[in-house]
Amino acid sequence: MNASVNIYGKRERGLNMNRLMAFLLTSLAVASIFSFFLAYSPNPIPITSKEALNSVVHDQNLQPDHDHLSHAAPVRLIPPPKKKEVCDLFKGQWVPDSRGPLYTNSTCKTIPESKDCFKNGRMDRDYLNWRWKPEKCELPEFDPKAFLEIVRGKKMAFVGDSVARNHFESLLCLLSQEELPKDIYKDSEDRFRTWYFPQHDFTIMKLWTKYLIAADERMVNGTGSGIFDLHIDKIDDEWAKHLPDLDYAIISDGHWFFRVLYLYKGNKLIGCVYCNLPNITGFNTGNAVRMAFRSAFKYISTCKNCKGGLLTILRTFAPAHFENGAWNTGGYCNRTSPFGEAEVDYKTFDWEMRNIQIKEIKDARRNNGKQFRVLDITRAMLMRPDGHPGIHWGNQWMKGYSDCVHWCMPGPVDYWNNFLMALIRN
């Protein structure tokens, strides 16, 4: 009996093994045929991963296969990103800020005496407790360390009159809080200056020019008359000769145009400003400003020896704030707080000067491939009648006259460099 059980058990196990082998062979054959079908079928079955279903690629040349997607899980469509709103840094208002300036007359040793308003007796300090706030964003704070990194190995020049020098002096003070520069050049009249930041291999220059174009003062008995002959088709080479070495050129001018000027083209007199002479075409100040800036930007645009990456920045006209007279007729500026937007008069010649300058640089930018940008400080500075030295400018030869053209340091002029940093960073 036990022997029979063992025989039948062995036979049953053998049959089971035969059935298992047959099943495996059959399954292998079916899988091979199915794989062959997938590999060589002209319309293979799409295989979509979970990750692929969660991502939709939009391509106008590809159409979705509705039959295959009809039973798939719903796909979440991602809306296109919203366009980033553009912020105009130069449109805004001054808001209170009690943090104070980034430097003082004790931490910056290069403040000129004529702009050191505290040293010259100014007592109010509230004019330092304001910051510029654009309407739709924030103006980044000035960061001397970051600025010096941006301009490492570069050369920057401020081209213009004494207000351009004011801007230059402000930047020098701000950067000296990070690294003390070396004074490497100064002319006899302190109109051309060069400073060097050795740790960052950065050179900053002041290039003096009254009109940007060539100009000769008429002399009477060996003394300057204050009357100038302007050659609108010739550039002032005293600044232009430095242009090929520059990476940044900040161009400005304007305050010397308010006087008698004779305009020449090709050595031929074509008109005058404020001369009121018969048989000579009369031009207004705006005409002369337009011609000068057009010539300057044309010269830069056609500069063959200039660096390909030269960035030219127009710093727009900085308004004066004389009240009850001009500088030589008793005008003064003794306000201690900013104007609001509603108090600004945009019908003044300050705003017209700004518009003329901006039109000329826009035309230059449109007509060639050079890099031109605008540092538009006019609106912001129209609101700052409190930022000038006034009677606190320490001039021993002109006592009683107010300086309502230049700007105290520290003061609102320092924000010009917040704007400048935003421009060169972008």
Order of alpha helices (4+ residues) and beta strands (2+ residues): alpha-alpha-alpha-beta-beta-alpha-beta-alpha-beta-beta-beta-beta-beta-alpha-beta-beta-beta-beta-alpha-beta-alpha-beta-alpha-alpha
